[in-house]
Amino acid sequence: MRHCWLLFLMACLCAGCSLPPSGPLAGCGNGVYYWRTTFSLDSTERVFLRQHHIDRIFCRYFDVVLNDQGEPMPNATLAFDAKMPDSIEIVPTVFVMENCMREPYIDSLASRLVRRVLQMNETNDISTTGELQIDCDYTARSRQTYYRFLERVKAELAARLSPVSSQLSVTIRLHQLSMPAPPADYGVLMLYNTGAPERFAERNPILDMRDVKPYLKHLKDYPLPLAAAYPVFRWQRTLHGVSIDHVAQYDEILQAKQAVEAERDDVRRHIVTYHLDKENIQCYQPEQYEAIYRH
C-alpha cells in the first residue's frame, strides 16, 4: 500500500511532463529570452506569457565589451520601465564578447559582473532564485580562459548568495558541442543563427537543418544538462543592396526540435524561445507556438 501511495505522489508531481525531474532543470517549463535595452511589456506580450505558461525569462541585463583602452566594460545596460511579472522567474543574462577573455582581467571582471547584476536586482526590486546566465561565443582559442572566468563567476555567486541558492547557466552554440563542457550547472543549446550570413542567398542563416545536422553526433554524450532555445524572430539583412526580411520557417523549427530531442531527453524538459517581442509573436500562430513548447 505504501509503495502504491509513493507511485501516486510521483505521478502527481510529474503531471503534464513525461520526464522525471532531475538536476538543475528539474521539472518541465517554458521560457523566453528578452533581448532589448528597455524592459517593458505591452498587452500582446503579457497575453503571450500567460497563454504559453512562461515560467522563466532570460533577461539580458547588459553586454561586456572592450573599451578604447582594451579593458572590459558594461555596455547597453537594460533600463526598467515596467515591473517584472511576479509569477515568472527572472534569469539575469549577460552577453560577454569573446575578446574580453584576457587573462589579466578575468578575476576582476567576474567580481564586477556579479556585483553589478546583484545591484541591478536590488535597485529594481527584482526577486530571482539566484541564477545567472553567461552568453559568450567562445572558441577553441578562448575556451580555457573563458572556463576559468566561469569558475570565478560561480565562486563569486556562491560567496554572495551561498552555494545552495546560486546557479550558473551558459549558452551553448552548436560548434561548441565538440569541446569539453564549461563549468556550469547547465547550458541552453542555441538552435538559431546556425548559418553564415554570406550564405544568405542559398540558406536561411537563422536556422537551416543542413547546418544543424553535422553537430547532432555530439549531443548524446555531451556531459552538461541542456535546455533548448528556438528562433522566433525576424532578421532583416541587406544582400547585394537588397533588403530581405527573414524568419525561421516553422517546419524547420519543428525539424530541429525533433532532431535534438531524438538524441537526448533532457532538451525537452525546458524549452525556450528567442526572443520576446510583439512583432516576433506575430510571426507564428498560437497553435504553432504550442507545438514548439510541447514537452
Buried (B, 14 or more C-beta within 10 A) or exposed (E): EEEEEEEEEEEEEBEEBEBEEEEBBBBBBBBBBBBBEEBEBEEEBEEBBEEBEBBBBBBBBBBBBBEEEEBBBBEEEBEBEEEBBEEBBBBBBBBBBBEBBBEEBBBEBBBBBBEBBBEBBEEBEBEBEBBBBBBBBBBEEBBEBBBBBBBBBBBBBBEBBEEEEBBBBBBBBBBBBEBEBBBBBBBBBBBBBBBEEEEBEEBBBBBBBEBBEEBBEBBEEBEBBBBBBBBBBBBEEEEEEEEEEBBBBBEBBBBBBEBBBEBBEBBBBBBBBBBBBEEBBEBBEEEBBEEBBEB
